[in-house]
Amino acid sequence: MLPSNLSGLMFTTLAVLFVFGLVIALLSRYKKCPSDKILVKYGLVGSNEAGMKSAKSIHGGATFIWPVFQAYQYLDLTPISIEVNLQNALSKQNIRIDVPSRFTVGISTEPEIVQNAAERLLGLKLGEIQELAKDIIFGQLRLVVATMDIEEINTDRDKFLMEVSHNVESELQKIGLRLINVNITDISDESGYIDALGKEAAAKAVNDAKISVAQKTRDGSIGEAQAVMDQRVKVAEANATAVEGENQSKIKIAESDASRREMEAVATKRAVAAEKIQHAKALEESYVAEKSAEIARAELEQATKEADQIVQSKIDKQRIEIAAEAEAERIRRLARGDADAIFMKLEAEARGINAMLIKQAEGFKAIVDAAGTPDAAMKLMIVDKLPELVEKQVEAIKNIKIDKITVWDSLGKDDGKTSTAKFVSGMMGSVPPLNELFNMAGLDIPGYLGKNQATEVETVEDAL
């Protein structure tokens, strides 16, 4: 049987291990969401106005996943590049064109759209998501090409990209994706219509350039002559203006020097005042900081004293508990020792009584064997105890104290016995006769000891 302190220590250790394991298990269910992923928690995640929610999406932060009732998966926010080579798309003019392009998509982080991704993309691999988005992009790109002319597609690329982005974005949002970028590399057709448009535009551009060169040459000659005239006029005006400007500048320099000296004086005055103010504020802040430090030091000392008292109280409490447990153990051990001693004493007494009874039985058996018969053995034992029996009968009246006896003796008038003799015989009659003692023991008195009480009394009277 383990001691109580050892069993208590084992119980405490098991409890600590259980609590530690429980904490580790709970911490393992606390999941943090990386910045490049979306954590989707599904199971029992609450409800909204429409009913039970199928999933809860978390972007950033962390959440606790209840075991059994909830599970989780991650959605990757890594952009997905999709090459879409649209061929033989029918335009509004019924001309088939090829639109090679590259789309970059990714899972949206907007709350409403990411809920669609949690419901429709969770568990799909990257290739499966890419194929699904590619099908949607193909359909919407064909739809946009069918609503626009080739001239419009070829010349107004911004409008074409805007229409494609709008249509593709709205459809991708239904499955939880968003459009990041669209890049149209080149547009061509089998009939050569787009090439012809390009050649026409190039020829028009060359002619426009030639006309522009001639116009610019003419304008240059006219401008040169006008520039010479303007130069001479401007030079004269500039000389006059220069003289006036020199004078004005000298005046402004003088005024500027005066203003500078005045401003320097004001700045010096302000600087001295600011230094004194800052010095005073610094002293005030130092005093406040010293006051806070003293208050913190006093609080620290108070907390240290309280901690020491609490620790000492806990130590005293543990010491008292250990002493009480030791005293209880000592009392239990003393009680077990006393019980063992009593048990051993009683066991020894029982063995003594058993031995005595065995010896008595052996003695009785020896007496019976010596007498020959049980009746003879009984008589031997009665003869052996007869003096004690007689002694006990005599002792019955031995200690009776009679202060005074008054006898009116009738001298045996009636039955020939005197009153004194009757008194003595009555006193002896109060002593139990031997034959009654034998009867109570279930034995018959031997003949040589008398048969009845009257005979015994008469014998005693005769003796008197």
C-alpha positions in Angstrom: 0.0 0.0 0.0 1.5 3.4 -1.1 1.9 6.2 1.5 -0.6 8.9 1.3 1.9 11.6 0.3 3.3 9.4 -2.6 -0.2 8.6 -3.9 -1.1 12.3 -3.7 2.0 13.2 -5.7 1.1 10.6 -8.3 -2.4 11.9 -8.6 -1.0 15.5 -8.9 1.4 14.4 -11.7 -1.4 12.6 -13.6 -3.6 15.7 -13.3 -0.8 18.0 -14.6 -0.1 15.6 -17.5 -3.8 15.5 -18.3 -4.2 19.3 -18.2 -1.0 19.7 -20.3 -2.2 17.2 -22.9 -5.6 19.0 -23.0 -3.9 22.4 -23.6 -1.7 21.0 -26.3 -4.7 19.4 -28.0 -6.7 22.7 -27.8 -3.7 24.7 -29.1 -3.3 22.4 -32.1 -6.9 23.2 -33.1 -6.2 27.0 -33.1 -5.4 27.7 -36.8 -3.7 30.8 -38.1 -4.4 31.9 -41.7 -1.4 32.9 -43.8 -1.6 36.1 -45.9 -1.5 34.3 -49.2 -4.3 31.9 -48.3 -8.0 31.9 -47.2 -9.0 29.6 -44.4 -12.4 28.0 -45.0 -14.1 26.6 -41.8 -17.1 24.3 -42.5 -19.4 22.2 -40.3 -21.4 23.9 -37.5 -20.3 27.5 -38.2 -23.5 29.4 -37.2 -26.4 30.7 -39.2 -27.6 33.9 -41.0 -31.0 35.2 -42.1 -31.2 32.6 -44.9 -30.5 29.7 -42.5 -27.5 27.6 -41.6 -24.2 28.8 -43.1 -22.3 26.3 -45.2 -18.9 27.7 -44.5 -17.0 30.6 -42.9 -14.1 32.2 -44.7 -11.2 33.9 -42.9 -8.5 36.0 -44.6 -5.8 36.8 -42.1 -5.9 36.3 -38.3 -6.7 33.0 -36.6 -9.7 31.0 -35.4 -10.4 28.0 -33.3 -11.6 24.8 -35.0 -13.8 22.7 -32.8 -13.0 19.0 -33.0 -15.7 16.7 -34.4 -18.1 19.6 -35.1 -15.9 21.6 -37.5 -13.2 21.0 -40.1 -11.1 23.4 -42.3 -9.3 23.7 -45.7 -7.2 26.4 -47.3 -7.8 28.3 -50.6 -4.7 29.5 -52.3 -4.6 33.2 -53.3 -1.7 32.7 -55.7 -2.6 34.3 -59.1 -3.4 31.9 -61.9 -2.2 32.7 -65.5 -4.5 31.4 -68.2 -3.5 31.5 -71.9 -6.7 31.9 -74.0 -6.1 31.6 -77.8 -9.5 32.4 -79.2 -9.7 31.4 -82.9 -12.4 31.9 -85.6 -14.5 34.1 -83.4 -17.3 35.7 -85.3 -17.4 39.5 -85.1 -20.4 41.8 -85.6 -19.5 42.0 -89.4 -19.5 38.2 -89.7 -15.7 38.2 -90.1 -13.9 35.6 -88.2 -10.9 36.8 -86.2 -8.2 35.3 -83.9 -7.7 36.9 -80.5 -4.7 35.5 -78.7 -4.7 36.7 -75.1 -3.5 35.9 -71.5 -5.7 36.4 -68.5 -4.5 36.5 -64.9 -7.2 35.5 -62.3 -7.2 34.7 -58.6 -9.6 33.9 -55.7 -11.3 37.0 -54.5 -11.0 38.3 -50.9 -14.3 40.2 -50.8 -16.6 38.6 -48.2 -19.5 37.9 -50.5 -17.4 36.6 -53.4 -15.1 34.5 -51.3 -18.2 32.7 -49.9 -18.9 31.6 -53.5 -15.3 30.3 -53.7 -15.7 28.4 -50.5 -18.9 26.8 -51.8 -17.7 26.0 -55.4 -13.9 25.8 -55.4 -13.0 24.2 -52.1 -11.2 20.9 -52.7 -10.5 21.5 -56.4 -6.9 21.4 -57.5 -5.2 24.3 -59.3 -5.5 22.7 -62.7 -9.2 22.1 -62.2 -9.8 25.7 -61.2 -7.8 26.9 -64.2 -9.8 24.8 -66.6 -13.1 26.1 -65.1 -12.0 29.7 -65.4 -10.7 29.1 -69.0 -14.1 27.9 -70.1 -15.8 31.0 -68.7 -13.3 33.3 -70.3 -13.7 31.7 -73.7 -17.4 32.1 -73.7 -17.4 35.8 -72.6 -14.6 36.7 -75.0 -16.6 35.3 -77.9 -19.6 37.2 -76.7 -17.7 40.5 -76.6 -16.2 39.9 -80.1 -19.7 39.2 -81.5 -21.0 42.6 -80.3 -18.2 44.8 -81.8 -16.9 45.8 -85.3 -13.4 44.8 -86.4 -12.5 48.5 -86.8 -13.7 49.2 -83.3 -11.8 46.2 -81.9 -8.6 47.1 -83.8 -8.5 50.8 -83.1 -10.2 51.2 -79.7 -8.4 48.6 -77.7 -9.2 50.3 -74.4 -13.0 49.9 -75.0 -12.4 46.3 -76.1 -10.4 45.4 -73.0 -13.0 47.2 -70.8 -15.9 45.2 -72.3 -13.9 41.9 -71.9 -12.9 42.7 -68.3 -16.5 43.7 -67.4 -18.1 40.5 -68.8 -15.4 38.1 -67.6 -15.2 39.7 -64.1 -19.0 39.4 -63.5 -19.0 35.7 -64.5 -15.9 34.8 -62.6 -17.3 36.3 -59.4 -20.1 33.7 -59.5 -17.5 31.0 -58.7 -15.5 33.2 -56.3 -12.7 34.4 -58.7 -11.7 37.9 -59.7 -9.9 39.2 -62.8 -6.5 40.6 -62.1 -5.1 41.4 -65.6 -6.0 41.0 -69.3 -3.3 41.1 -72.0 -4.3 41.0 -75.7 -1.2 40.2 -77.7 -2.4 40.5 -81.3 -5.6 40.3 -83.4 -5.7 38.8 -86.9 -8.2 37.4 -89.4 -8.1 35.0 -92.3 -9.4 37.4 -94.9 -6.7 40.0 -94.4 -9.1 42.8 -93.5 -7.2 43.9 -90.5 -3.9 44.0 -92.6 -5.7 46.1 -95.2 -6.9 48.5 -92.6 -3.3 48.8 -91.3 -1.9 49.5 -94.8 -4.6 52.2 -95.4 -3.8 53.8 -92.1 -0.1 53.7 -92.8 -0.5 55.4 -96.3 -2.7 58.1 -94.8 -0.2 58.7 -92.1 2.7 59.1 -94.7 0.7 61.7 -96.7 -0.3 63.6 -93.6 3.4 63.6 -92.6 4.5 65.1 -96.0 1.9 67.9 -95.9 2.9 68.6 -92.3 6.6 68.9 -93.4 5.8 71.5 -96.1 3.6 73.5 -93.8 6.3 73.5 -91.2 9.0 74.7 -93.7 6.8 77.6 -94.8 6.1 78.6 -91.3 9.8 78.4 -90.5 10.8 81.0 -93.1 8.1 83.4 -92.1 9.0 82.9 -88.5 12.7 83.5 -89.1 12.1 87.0 -90.6 9.7 87.9 -87.9 12.2 86.8 -85.3 14.9 89.1 -86.7 12.6 92.1 -86.4 11.5 91.2 -83.0 15.1 90.7 -81.9 16.1 94.3 -82.7 13.0 95.7 -80.9 13.4 93.5 -77.9 17.1 94.3 -77.6 16.4 98.0 -77.3 13.6 97.5 -74.9 15.8 95.1 -72.9 18.6 97.7 -72.6 16.2 100.3 -71.2 14.6 97.9 -69.0 18.1 96.7 -67.8 19.1 100.1 -66.6 15.8 100.6 -64.8 16.1 97.1 -63.4 19.6 97.8 -62.0 18.3 100.8 -60.1 15.3 99.0 -58.8 17.5 96.1 -57.8 19.8 98.3 -55.8 16.8 99.8 -53.9 15.5 96.3 -53.3 18.9 95.2 -52.0 19.0 98.0 -49.5 15.5 97.3 -48.3 16.3 93.6 -48.2 19.3 94.3 -46.0 17.3 96.4 -43.6 14.6 93.7 -43.4 17.2 91.0 -43.0 18.7 92.8 -40.0 15.3 93.4 -38.5 14.3 89.8 -38.9 17.6 88.6 -37.5 17.0 90.6 -34.4 13.4 89.3 -34.0 14.6 85.8 -34.7 17.4 86.1 -32.1 14.9 87.4 -29.6 12.5 84.5 -30.3 15.3 82.0 -30.2 16.4 83.1 -26.7 12.8 83.0 -25.5 12.2 79.6 -27.0 15.4 78.2 -25.4 14.2 79.4 -22.0 10.7 78.0 -22.5 12.1 74.6 -23.7 14.5 74.5 -20.8 11.6 75.2 -18.4 9.5 72.5 -20.1 12.4 70.0 -19.9 12.8 70.7 -16.2 9.0 70.2 -15.7 9.1 66.9 -17.7 12.1 65.6 -15.7 10.3 66.4 -12.4 7.1 64.6 -13.7 9.3 61.6 -14.8 11.0 61.5 -11.4 7.7 61.6 -9.7 6.4 58.7 -11.8 9.5 56.8 -11.2 9.2 57.3 -7.4 5.5 56.2 -7.5 6.5 53.1 -9.6 9.3 52.3 -7.2 6.9 52.5 -4.2 4.4 50.3 -5.9 7.1 47.8 -6.7 8.3 47.7 -3.1 4.7 47.3 -1.9 4.1 44.5 -4.5 7.4 42.8 -3.4 6.4 42.9 0.3 2.9 41.5 -0.5 4.5 38.8 -2.6 6.9 37.9 0.2 4.0 37.7 2.7 1.9 35.6 0.4 4.8 33.2 -0.3 5.6 32.9 3.4 1.9 32.3 4.2 1.8 29.5 1.6 5.0 28.0 3.0 3.5 28.1 6.6 0.3 26.6 5.3 2.2 23.8 3.6 4.4 23.2 6.7 1.2 23.0 8.9 -0.4 20.6 6.4 2.7 18.4 6.3 3.0 18.4 10.1 -0.7 17.5 10.4 -0.3 14.6 7.9 2.7 13.4 9.8 0.9 13.5 13.2 -2.1 11.7 11.6 0.2 9.1 10.3 1.9 8.7 13.7 -1.5 8.3 15.4 -2.6 5.7 12.8 0.6 3.8 13.3 0.3 3.9 17.1 -3.3 2.7 16.8 -2.2 -0.1 14.5 0.5 -1.0 17.1 -2.0 -1.0 20.0 -4.4 -3.1 18.1 -1.7 -5.6 17.2 -0.6 -5.7 20.9 -4.2 -6.3 22.1 -4.7 -8.9 19.5 -1.5 -10.7 20.5 -2.4 -10.4 24.2 -5.9 -11.9 23.6 -4.4 -14.6 21.4 -1.9 -15.5 24.2 -4.7 -15.6 26.9 -6.8 -17.8 24.6 -3.8 -20.1 24.2 -3.3 -20.2 28.0 -7.0 -20.9 28.7 -6.9 -23.6 26.0 -3.9 -25.1 27.6 -5.4 -25.0 31.1 -8.6 -26.6 29.9 -6.6 -29.3 28.1 -4.7 -29.9 31.3 -7.9 -30.0 33.4 -9.4 -32.5 31.0 -6.2 -34.6 31.2 -6.5 -34.4 35.1 -10.1 -35.5 35.1 -9.3 -38.3 32.7 -6.5 -39.4 35.1 -8.9 -39.3 38.1 -11.5 -41.4 36.2 -8.8 -43.9 35.2 -7.6 -44.1 38.8 -11.1 -44.5 40.3 -12.2 -47.1 37.7 -15.7 -45.6 37.1 -17.0 -42.1 36.6 -19.2 -42.4 39.8 -16.3 -43.4 41.9 -14.3 -40.5 40.4 -17.1 -38.1 41.2 -17.1 -39.3 44.8 -13.4 -38.8 45.1 -13.7 -35.2 43.8 -16.6 -34.5 46.3 -14.7 -35.9 49.2 -11.8 -33.7 48.1 -14.0 -30.6 48.0 -16.1 -31.5 51.1 -14.2 -29.4 53.6 -14.6 -26.4 51.3 -18.4 -27.0 51.1 -18.8 -27.3 54.8 -16.6 -24.2 55.3 -18.8 -22.3 52.9 -22.0 -23.3 54.8 -20.5 -22.3 58.1 -19.3 -19.0 56.7 -22.9 -18.2 55.7 -23.8 -17.5 59.4 -20.3 -16.9 60.7 -20.3 -13.2 60.2 -23.9 -12.5 61.5 -23.7 -10.0 64.3 -26.4 -10.4 67.0 -26.3 -7.6 69.5 -29.0 -9.1 71.8 -31.2 -12.1 71.9 -34.3 -12.3 74.2 -35.8 -15.7 74.6 -38.9 -16.6 76.5 -38.3 -20.2 76.9 -41.4 -22.4 77.3 -39.3 -25.3 78.5 -40.6 -27.5 75.8 -44.2 -27.5 76.8 -45.6 -28.3 73.4 -43.2 -30.5 71.5 -40.5 -31.2 74.2 -38.0 -28.7 72.6 -36.9 -25.5 74.3 -37.2 -22.2 72.6 -33.5 -21.8 72.4 -33.1 -25.1 70.6 -35.8 -24.0 68.1 -34.0 -20.7 67.5 -30.7 -22.4 66.7 -32.4 -25.1 64.5 -34.2 -22.3 62.6 -31.0 -20.4 62.0 -29.3 -23.5 60.7 -32.4 -24.3 58.6 -31.8 -21.0 56.7 -28.4 -22.4 55.4 -28.8 -24.4 52.2 -28.6 -28.2 53.0 -26.0 -30.3 51.2 -28.7 -32.4 49.4 -30.1 -29.2 47.7 -26.6 -28.2 46.6 -26.2 -31.6 45.0 -29.7 -31.4 43.5 -28.8 -28.0 41.9 -25.7 -29.6 40.5 -27.8 -32.5 39.0 -26.2 -35.1 41.4 -27.4 -37.4 44.2 -25.9 -37.0 47.6 -24.1 -40.1 48.9 -25.8 -42.0 51.6 -23.0 -41.4 54.1 -23.7 -37.7 53.9 -27.4 -37.9 54.7 -30.6 -38.0 52.7 -32.8 -35.1 53.6 -32.9 -31.8 55.4 -34.7 -32.9 58.5 -32.1 -35.6 59.2 -29.4 -33.0 58.8 -31.1 -30.5 61.1 -31.7 -33.2 63.7 -28.0 -34.1 63.6 -27.1 -30.5 64.1 -29.6 -30.2 67.0 -28.2 -33.3 68.6 -24.8 -31.9 68.4 -25.9 -28.8 70.1 
